[in-house]
């Protein structure tokens, strides 16, 4: 099951196991069961601390990872390879007693949860967002005996996925009821369970010299540059890593040939934590006011004060804003082809958008689904020539240009899409089972209202120092009127804004 390189790396990790673990395996005679048995046997052959026994588990094929004499509630239904191989390795280490790399405050929150929590997460092995959810729920199961978690590979349990109308991963169920979908950190899961921080913890904080709003590449860069100046620095973010967390392959980050969004986001957070930065994660901002100090209001009611503020709230995927889009999100309307493509295997899907993102999505999907229809609003595709050449070489792709999306149709899930031929105004309909929206970005600046000057599409207007029209307020990254939206450009603009803020503090 495992090639020599992976086995070599795995052997090093397995040496970190503290105590023995017992893998209970429930297998049938199908191919997936046979492959699962092979994987478990390989693991057992690589460490004397891994024991294996057959058992009757609720799902077949599946296996659970347990302490000797104690069920931990960590179960893998399917074969956790691909992106989920790390989840398996971490489960083995943590069940064996290896301490998790999590703040003690989070560990205490998990241990203090009362009641019974039986989680199921439906994933695909190609999903880069799924492992964080799986690893978070596994950790919670290991730390709290009242919590169980079963990872379910949608490819191995297709009938179950179809019966529950699951058309987006990760999808999490709690005690049989839908809990949430999309990437979730352990902090976000705890927040959904009602374990929130007291707003007074924020309002009682001393004023900052520089407060960064947003935790993506621009925000992380700004926080590091500010902290290196030796001034009191804070960073408040709805989700550390920002939109980078939703990015799969990154091949244009100079000096790094290839990385993935979640890995880069983790590195950003780790780097920020090397400095004396007050990190306030999972907090949405509500407004900004200039008084003697600059005040940033959070949605939890708290108010943070600072001498200078750097806004780096980034951007989000743009919605197509037609009937059916909101109604069928996670029911056929998707935004991540890498995550959700396996759920549409053998089906007909559409991609809205003819830019690089849309055409890359269409190319990826064409290798999984039966047919892809690309809908582009303009008379020509906007994607790079090399991508268009690859797209047109595929036999199961249809490109419709000069098409205005009118409606996404369906009942309990997507059944089709209607569009208008812009040259003839004729309305046409295509029967299909999925729609992937890939039409660019919109800046996350709605919360500012009229407090800071923005252009007609909501981007914050900044000068060459990153300064806005409000003295002491700076901005950086994809939320600004920067000509190009790239990770490396955002990092540079974050550093630029931090230096601009420091210069402002010196002069004032």
C-alpha positions in Angstrom: 0.0 0.0 0.0 2.8 2.4 0.9 5.8 3.2 -1.3 9.3 3.1 0.1 9.7 6.9 0.5 6.4 7.2 2.6 7.4 4.1 4.6 10.7 5.7 5.4 9.1 8.9 6.7 6.4 6.9 8.5 9.0 4.8 10.3 10.5 8.0 11.8 7.1 9.2 13.0 6.2 5.8 14.5 9.3 5.9 16.7 7.7 8.9 18.5 4.8 6.7 19.8 4.7 6.7 23.6 2.6 3.6 24.5 1.0 0.7 22.7 -2.1 1.2 20.6 -4.7 -1.3 19.5 -6.2 -1.1 16.0 -9.6 -2.8 15.8 -10.5 -3.7 12.2 -13.9 -4.5 10.7 -13.5 -5.8 7.1 -15.5 -7.7 4.5 -14.4 -9.4 1.3 -14.5 -6.3 -0.9 -11.5 -4.6 -2.5 -11.6 -1.7 -0.1 -11.6 -4.1 2.9 -8.6 -6.0 1.4 -6.7 -2.8 0.8 -7.5 -1.6 4.3 -6.2 -4.8 5.9 -3.0 -4.5 3.9 -2.5 -0.9 5.2 -3.1 -1.9 8.8 -0.8 -4.9 8.5 1.9 -2.7 7.1 1.5 -0.3 10.0 1.7 -3.1 12.5 4.8 -4.5 10.8 6.6 -1.2 11.2 6.1 -0.7 15.0 5.9 -3.2 17.9 3.7 -0.7 19.6 0.8 -1.3 17.1 -1.4 -4.3 17.9 -4.3 -5.5 15.6 -7.4 -7.5 16.2 -10.6 -8.1 14.3 -13.8 -6.6 15.7 -17.4 -5.8 14.8 -17.6 -2.0 14.3 -20.7 -0.1 13.2 -19.3 0.4 9.7 -17.5 -2.1 7.4 -14.9 -1.5 6.1 -13.5 0.5 9.0 -10.9 0.5 11.8 -10.6 2.2 15.1 -7.4 3.4 16.9 -7.5 2.8 20.6 -5.5 2.8 23.8 -5.1 -0.7 25.2 -8.2 -1.6 27.2 -10.0 1.7 26.2 -11.9 2.8 23.2 -10.9 6.3 22.2 -13.8 6.8 19.7 -11.4 7.5 16.7 -12.6 5.5 13.7 -11.6 5.6 10.0 -14.3 4.3 7.7 -12.4 3.7 4.4 -8.7 4.0 3.8 -7.1 7.3 5.1 -4.6 7.8 2.4 -4.1 10.9 0.2 -4.6 14.1 2.2 -5.9 12.0 5.2 -2.7 10.0 5.7 -1.5 12.7 8.1 -4.7 12.3 10.0 -4.0 8.6 10.5 -0.4 9.3 11.6 -1.5 11.9 14.1 -4.2 9.6 15.5 -1.6 6.9 16.1 0.8 9.3 17.9 -1.9 11.1 20.0 -3.7 7.9 21.0 -0.3 6.5 22.1 0.1 9.4 24.5 2.1 11.9 22.4 1.0 15.4 23.5 -0.8 17.3 20.7 0.6 20.7 19.6 -2.4 22.6 20.8 -2.8 25.5 23.3 -3.6 24.3 26.8 -6.6 26.6 26.8 -8.1 24.6 23.9 -7.3 21.3 25.6 -9.1 22.5 28.7 -12.1 23.6 26.7 -12.4 20.1 25.1 -12.0 18.3 28.3 -14.7 20.4 30.0 -17.3 19.7 27.4 -20.3 17.9 29.0 -22.8 15.6 27.3 -22.5 13.0 24.5 -21.0 14.1 21.1 -21.0 11.5 18.3 -19.4 13.1 15.2 -19.3 11.8 11.7 -17.3 13.6 9.0 -17.8 12.8 5.3 -14.7 13.5 3.3 -12.9 12.9 0.0 -9.3 11.8 -0.1 -8.5 14.6 -2.6 -9.9 17.3 -0.3 -7.3 19.6 1.2 -9.8 21.2 3.6 -10.9 17.9 5.1 -7.9 16.9 7.2 -8.1 19.8 9.6 -11.7 18.8 10.4 -10.8 15.1 10.8 -7.8 15.9 12.9 -9.7 18.3 15.1 -12.5 15.9 15.8 -10.1 13.0 16.4 -8.2 15.2 18.9 -11.5 16.0 20.7 -12.3 12.2 20.8 -8.9 11.4 22.3 -9.1 14.1 25.0 -12.8 13.6 26.0 -14.3 10.2 26.6 -17.8 11.6 25.8 -16.8 12.4 22.2 -16.5 9.9 19.3 -15.6 10.6 15.7 -15.8 8.5 12.6 -14.2 9.7 9.4 -16.2 8.4 6.4 -14.6 8.4 2.9 -17.4 9.3 0.5 -15.7 7.2 -2.2 -16.0 4.1 -0.1 -19.5 4.7 1.1 -21.2 6.2 -2.0 -24.7 4.9 -1.3 -24.6 6.5 2.2 -23.4 9.8 0.7 -26.2 9.7 -1.9 -28.9 8.9 0.6 -27.9 11.9 2.8 -27.6 14.2 -0.3 -24.1 15.1 0.6 -22.6 17.1 -2.3 -19.8 19.0 -0.5 -17.0 18.0 1.8 -16.2 18.0 4.5 -19.7 17.6 5.8 -20.0 17.0 9.6 -22.9 15.4 11.4 -23.4 15.5 15.2 -25.6 12.9 16.9 -27.2 12.2 13.5 -28.0 15.8 12.6 -26.1 18.1 10.2 -23.6 20.2 12.1 -21.6 22.0 9.4 -19.6 21.9 6.2 -16.4 23.3 5.0 -13.1 23.8 6.7 -13.3 24.2 10.4 -10.5 24.5 13.0 -10.9 22.9 16.4 -11.5 26.5 17.8 -14.4 26.9 15.3 -15.9 23.6 16.2 -15.8 24.5 19.9 -17.3 27.9 19.2 -20.2 26.1 17.3 -20.7 24.0 20.4 -21.1 27.1 22.5 -17.7 27.4 24.2 -17.0 31.1 23.4 -14.6 33.6 25.0 -15.9 36.3 27.3 -15.9 39.7 25.5 -14.5 41.3 28.6 -11.2 39.4 27.8 -10.9 41.7 24.8 -12.2 45.0 26.0 -9.9 45.0 29.0 -6.8 44.8 26.8 -4.4 47.8 26.9 -4.3 49.9 23.7 -1.9 48.6 21.0 0.7 50.6 19.0 -0.3 48.6 15.9 -3.4 46.5 15.6 -3.6 44.3 12.5 -7.1 43.3 11.3 -6.9 40.1 9.2 -4.7 37.0 9.4 -3.9 36.2 5.8 -0.5 36.7 4.2 -0.8 40.5 4.3 -1.8 40.5 8.0 0.8 38.0 9.1 3.5 40.0 7.3 2.3 43.3 8.8 2.2 41.8 12.3 5.8 40.4 12.0 7.2 43.7 10.7 5.5 45.7 13.4 6.5 43.3 16.2 10.1 43.4 15.0 10.1 47.2 15.7 9.6 46.4 19.4 6.1 48.0 19.6 3.0 46.6 21.1 1.3 44.6 18.3 -2.0 42.7 18.1 -3.7 40.8 15.3 -7.4 40.0 15.2 -8.6 37.6 12.6 -11.8 35.7 11.7 -9.6 32.8 10.4 -5.8 32.7 10.5 -4.5 32.1 7.1 -7.5 33.7 5.3 -8.3 32.6 1.8 -4.9 30.9 1.5 -6.5 28.1 3.5 -8.8 27.4 0.5 -5.9 27.2 -2.0 -4.5 23.9 -3.1 -1.3 24.1 -5.2 0.9 27.2 -5.0 3.6 27.2 -7.6 4.4 30.9 -7.9 5.6 31.7 -4.3 9.1 32.6 -5.1 11.9 30.3 -3.8 9.3 27.6 -3.0 8.7 25.4 -6.0 5.4 24.0 -4.7 3.4 24.2 -1.5 -0.2 24.0 -0.5 -2.4 26.7 1.1 -3.0 25.0 4.5 0.8 24.4 4.9 1.6 28.0 4.1 -1.1 29.2 6.5 0.3 27.1 9.3 3.8 28.4 8.6 2.4 32.0 8.7 0.8 31.4 12.1 3.9 29.7 13.4 6.1 32.6 12.2 3.9 35.2 13.8 3.9 33.3 17.1 7.7 33.6 17.2 7.2 37.3 18.1 5.4 39.1 20.9 2.1 39.4 19.0 -1.3 39.2 20.8 -3.2 36.8 18.5 -7.0 37.0 18.7 -8.4 34.3 16.4 -12.0 33.5 15.3 -13.1 37.1 15.9 -15.2 39.1 13.3 -14.8 42.8 13.1 -17.9 45.0 13.0 -16.7 48.6 12.6 -13.9 51.1 12.9 -14.0 54.6 14.5 -11.3 57.3 14.7 -11.2 59.0 18.1 -8.2 59.9 20.2 -7.2 56.3 19.5 -8.5 54.2 16.6 -11.3 51.9 17.9 -12.1 48.5 16.3 -15.4 47.0 17.4 -15.8 43.2 17.3 -19.1 41.4 16.7 -18.9 40.0 20.2 -19.3 43.6 21.5 -15.7 44.1 22.6 -13.8 47.2 21.4 -10.0 47.1 20.8 -8.0 50.4 20.7 -4.8 51.2 18.9 -2.6 54.1 17.9 -2.5 52.7 14.4 -4.5 50.0 12.5 -3.6 48.0 9.5 -6.6 46.5 7.7 -5.8 43.2 5.8 -9.1 41.5 5.7 -8.5 40.1 2.2 -11.2 38.9 -0.2 -13.6 36.0 -0.7 -15.1 34.1 -3.6 -17.5 36.2 -5.6 -21.1 34.8 -5.8 -22.8 34.7 -9.1 -26.0 36.1 -7.4 -28.7 34.2 -9.3 -31.7 32.3 -8.1 -30.7 28.9 -6.8 -27.2 29.7 -5.8 -27.8 30.1 -2.0 -30.6 27.5 -2.0 -28.3 24.8 -3.3 -25.0 25.5 -1.6 -23.6 22.2 -0.6 -26.4 20.6 -2.6 -24.8 20.8 -5.9 -23.4 24.4 -5.9 -19.7 24.3 -5.0 -16.7 26.5 -4.9 -13.8 24.1 -4.4 -13.3 21.6 -7.3 -10.4 19.9 -5.6 -12.5 19.2 -2.5 -15.8 18.2 -4.0 -15.0 16.7 -7.4 -15.1 13.1 -6.2 -18.7 13.6 -5.2 -19.6 14.3 -8.8 -17.9 11.3 -10.4 -19.7 10.3 -13.5 -22.0 13.3 -13.5 -22.4 16.4 -15.7 -21.3 19.7 -14.1 -20.9 23.3 -15.1 -18.1 25.8 -14.3 -19.1 29.4 -14.2 -16.1 31.6 -15.1 -13.5 31.6 -17.9 -10.5 33.0 -16.0 -7.6 31.0 -14.8 -9.5 29.7 -11.7 -12.4 28.6 -13.8 -10.4 26.9 -16.5 -8.1 25.2 -14.0 -11.3 23.9 -12.3 -12.7 22.7 -15.5 -9.5 20.8 -16.4 -9.4 19.2 -13.0 -13.1 18.2 -13.0 -12.9 16.7 -16.5 -10.7 14.0 -15.1 -13.4 12.9 -12.7 -16.8 13.8 -14.0 -18.6 12.7 -17.1 -18.9 16.1 -18.7 -18.0 19.7 -18.0 -19.7 22.8 -19.4 -17.9 26.1 -19.1 -20.0 29.2 -19.1 -18.2 32.5 -19.7 -19.9 35.9 -19.7 -17.5 37.6 -22.1 -17.1 36.8 -25.8 -13.7 35.2 -25.1 -12.1 33.2 -22.3 -9.8 35.2 -20.0 -7.5 32.3 -18.9 -3.9 32.0 -19.9 -3.2 30.6 -23.3 -1.6 27.5 -22.0 -4.7 26.6 -19.9 -7.0 27.2 -22.8 -4.9 24.9 -25.0 -5.2 22.2 -22.4 -8.9 22.8 -22.0 -9.7 22.5 -25.7 -7.8 19.2 -25.9 -10.3 17.6 -23.6 -13.1 15.7 -25.3 -15.6 15.9 -22.4 -15.6 19.7 -22.1 -18.0 22.1 -23.8 -17.3 25.9 -23.7 -20.2 28.3 -24.0 -19.0 32.0 -24.4 -21.1 35.2 -24.2 -23.4 33.4 -21.8 -25.1 35.1 -18.8 -26.1 32.7 -16.0 -29.8 33.2 -15.3 -30.7 30.5 -12.7 -29.5 27.4 -11.0 -32.5 25.0 -10.9 -33.3 22.0 -8.7 -35.6 20.6 -6.0 -33.7 19.2 -3.0 -30.4 19.4 -5.1 -29.2 20.9 -8.3 -30.8 19.5 -11.5 -29.7 22.1 -14.1 -28.6 25.6 -15.0 -30.3 28.3 -17.3 -28.4 30.9 -19.2 -29.0 33.7 -21.6 -27.2 33.9 -25.0 -26.1 37.5 -24.8 -26.1 38.1 -28.6 -29.6 36.6 -29.2 -31.2 37.0 -25.7 -32.4 33.4 -26.1 -32.7 31.5 -22.8 -31.3 28.0 -22.8 -31.3 25.3 -20.1 -28.8 22.4 -19.4 -29.6 19.5 -17.3 -26.8 18.7 -14.9 -26.0 17.8 -11.3 -23.4 20.3 -10.1 -22.3 23.9 -10.6 -18.9 25.2 -9.6 -18.7 29.0 -9.3 -15.3 30.5 -10.2 -15.8 34.2 -11.0 -13.1 36.0 -9.0 -13.0 37.8 -5.7 -14.8 40.5 -3.8 -13.0 42.4 -1.0 -14.0 41.8 2.7 -14.6 45.5 3.4 -18.4 45.7 3.9 -17.9 46.2 7.7 -16.1 49.5 7.1 -19.3 51.2 5.8 -18.2 54.9 5.1 -15.4 55.0 7.7 -12.6 54.5 5.1 -12.5 55.6 1.5 -13.1 52.7 -1.0 -13.6 52.5 -4.7 -16.7 51.5 -6.6 -16.0 47.7 -6.1 -15.3 48.1 -2.4 -11.5 48.1 -2.4 -9.7 50.3 0.1 -7.8 53.1 -1.6 -4.2 53.4 -0.3 -1.2 55.4 -1.2 2.4 54.1 -1.7 2.9 53.8 2.1 -0.3 51.7 2.5 -2.0 54.7 4.1 -5.8 55.3 3.8 -7.6 58.6 4.0 -7.9 58.3 7.8 -4.7 59.2 9.6 -3.3 56.2 11.4 -5.3 53.7 9.4 -3.4 51.6 6.8 -4.4 48.7 4.6 -2.7 45.9 2.7 -3.4 42.9 0.5 -6.4 41.8 -1.5 -8.8 44.2 0.3 -7.0 47.2 -1.3 -6.9 48.7 -4.7 -3.7 46.8 -5.5 -3.5 46.1 -9.2 -2.8 42.4 -8.7 -4.1 39.9 -6.2 -1.2 37.5 -5.4 0.1 36.0 -2.2 3.6 37.4 -2.7 2.2 40.8 -3.4 0.0 40.7 -0.3 3.0 39.8 1.8 5.0 42.8 0.4 2.1 45.2 0.9 1.7 44.0 4.5 5.3 44.8 5.2 4.9 48.1 3.4 1.9 49.0 5.5 3.7 48.1 8.8 6.6 50.3 7.9 4.2 53.0 7.0 2.4 52.7 10.3 5.7 52.7 12.2 6.8 55.9 10.4 3.4 57.4 11.3 3.9 56.6 15.0 7.4 58.1 15.0 6.1 61.3 13.4 3.1 61.6 15.7 
